[in-house]
Amino acid sequence: MRSTKASAAVSRLNARDTAYRYSMGMTASGFFYLLRAEGNAAPEKISADLTLEEFVRFADQTGPQKKVRVSKLDVAFERQLGKKHDGQT
C-alpha cells in the first residue's frame, strides 16, 4: 500500500502539467522513480531511485506549481500581524 501515496503524487502532477504524461516505476528493492512521456514518445526516466518520501517530494516539486489563492481578508490579516510585530520590537 506504500505505492498509493506515490501514485497520488503522480496523479496531482498529471493534473498540474498536461504537456506531459507522467508515470512511476518501482524497483525490486522498493525504490520509486518518475517517468515522463511527451505525446506518443516512449517514457524517459527523469529521477533517480528514491524512497517514498523523496519521491513524493520530487513529484510535488516537478512541473508547474499551483498558485495559492489569497483573499483580501488574508492580506489584511497578514498586514495586521506585521504591524503588531513591528510595534513589539
C-alpha beads as a LAMMPS data file, in Angstrom:
LAMMPS data file: protein, C-alpha beads

89 atoms
88 bonds

1 atom types
1 bond types

-500.0 500.0 xlo xhi
-500.0 500.0 ylo yhi
-500.0 500.0 zlo zhi

Masses

1 110.0

Atoms # bond

1 1 1 0.000 0.000 0.000
2 1 1 3.051 2.273 0.017
3 1 1 2.521 2.954 -3.670
4 1 1 -0.862 4.634 -3.023
5 1 1 0.842 7.762 -1.701
6 1 1 3.266 7.755 -4.629
7 1 1 0.535 7.245 -7.233
8 1 1 -1.485 10.096 -5.701
9 1 1 1.554 12.371 -6.142
10 1 1 1.802 11.321 -9.807
11 1 1 -1.930 11.999 -10.293
12 1 1 -1.529 15.501 -8.861
13 1 1 1.432 16.085 -11.170
14 1 1 -0.537 14.927 -14.224
15 1 1 -3.344 17.319 -13.280
16 1 1 -0.893 20.250 -12.992
17 1 1 1.182 19.540 -16.118
18 1 1 -0.877 18.485 -19.130
19 1 1 2.016 18.877 -21.592
20 1 1 3.496 15.546 -20.472
21 1 1 2.202 12.200 -19.286
22 1 1 3.840 11.121 -16.022
23 1 1 4.001 7.663 -14.503
24 1 1 6.016 5.945 -11.821
25 1 1 8.129 2.871 -11.662
26 1 1 9.213 0.787 -8.724
27 1 1 12.408 -1.202 -8.347
28 1 1 12.606 -4.669 -6.823
29 1 1 14.243 -3.138 -3.741
30 1 1 11.241 -0.840 -3.127
31 1 1 12.529 2.446 -4.552
32 1 1 10.408 4.662 -6.822
33 1 1 11.324 6.607 -9.955
34 1 1 9.421 9.088 -12.129
35 1 1 8.843 8.621 -15.852
36 1 1 7.786 11.343 -18.314
37 1 1 6.445 10.918 -21.844
38 1 1 5.572 13.561 -24.411
39 1 1 2.821 12.662 -26.845
40 1 1 3.285 9.113 -28.130
41 1 1 7.008 9.021 -27.354
42 1 1 8.480 6.376 -25.092
43 1 1 8.663 7.373 -21.410
44 1 1 12.021 8.579 -20.136
45 1 1 13.249 8.249 -16.572
46 1 1 13.623 11.732 -15.049
47 1 1 14.574 10.883 -11.476
48 1 1 16.953 8.667 -9.606
49 1 1 15.722 5.776 -7.491
50 1 1 14.091 7.472 -4.491
51 1 1 12.493 6.466 -1.215
52 1 1 8.748 7.012 -0.891
53 1 1 9.091 10.356 0.912
54 1 1 11.753 11.613 -1.508
55 1 1 9.651 10.507 -4.492
56 1 1 6.532 12.317 -3.272
57 1 1 8.574 15.468 -2.589
58 1 1 10.200 15.253 -6.044
59 1 1 6.854 14.725 -7.812
60 1 1 5.291 17.643 -5.924
61 1 1 8.161 19.944 -6.972
62 1 1 8.156 18.841 -10.619
63 1 1 6.164 20.714 -13.256
64 1 1 4.205 23.915 -12.889
65 1 1 3.147 24.750 -9.370
66 1 1 -0.407 25.542 -8.373
67 1 1 -0.858 29.198 -7.480
68 1 1 -2.142 29.692 -3.970
69 1 1 -5.183 31.916 -3.879
70 1 1 -5.059 34.611 -1.230
71 1 1 -8.188 36.525 -0.246
72 1 1 -8.349 40.198 0.658
73 1 1 -9.067 39.188 4.242
74 1 1 -5.895 37.091 4.363
75 1 1 -3.857 40.038 3.093
76 1 1 -5.395 42.373 5.669
77 1 1 -4.759 39.846 8.448
78 1 1 -1.100 39.472 7.441
79 1 1 -0.773 43.260 7.419
80 1 1 -2.225 43.439 10.935
81 1 1 0.214 40.796 12.151
82 1 1 3.089 42.769 10.650
83 1 1 2.016 45.946 12.442
84 1 1 1.761 44.183 15.796
85 1 1 5.132 42.525 15.298
86 1 1 6.803 45.830 14.340
87 1 1 5.344 47.571 17.396
88 1 1 6.752 44.979 19.798
89 1 1 10.403 45.302 18.753

Bonds

1 1 1 2
2 1 2 3
3 1 3 4
4 1 4 5
5 1 5 6
6 1 6 7
7 1 7 8
8 1 8 9
9 1 9 10
10 1 10 11
11 1 11 12
12 1 12 13
13 1 13 14
14 1 14 15
15 1 15 16
16 1 16 17
17 1 17 18
18 1 18 19
19 1 19 20
20 1 20 21
21 1 21 22
22 1 22 23
23 1 23 24
24 1 24 25
25 1 25 26
26 1 26 27
27 1 27 28
28 1 28 29
29 1 29 30
30 1 30 31
31 1 31 32
32 1 32 33
33 1 33 34
34 1 34 35
35 1 35 36
36 1 36 37
37 1 37 38
38 1 38 39
39 1 39 40
40 1 40 41
41 1 41 42
42 1 42 43
43 1 43 44
44 1 44 45
45 1 45 46
46 1 46 47
47 1 47 48
48 1 48 49
49 1 49 50
50 1 50 51
51 1 51 52
52 1 52 53
53 1 53 54
54 1 54 55
55 1 55 56
56 1 56 57
57 1 57 58
58 1 58 59
59 1 59 60
60 1 60 61
61 1 61 62
62 1 62 63
63 1 63 64
64 1 64 65
65 1 65 66
66 1 66 67
67 1 67 68
68 1 68 69
69 1 69 70
70 1 70 71
71 1 71 72
72 1 72 73
73 1 73 74
74 1 74 75
75 1 75 76
76 1 76 77
77 1 77 78
78 1 78 79
79 1 79 80
80 1 80 81
81 1 81 82
82 1 82 83
83 1 83 84
84 1 84 85
85 1 85 86
86 1 86 87
87 1 87 88
88 1 88 89
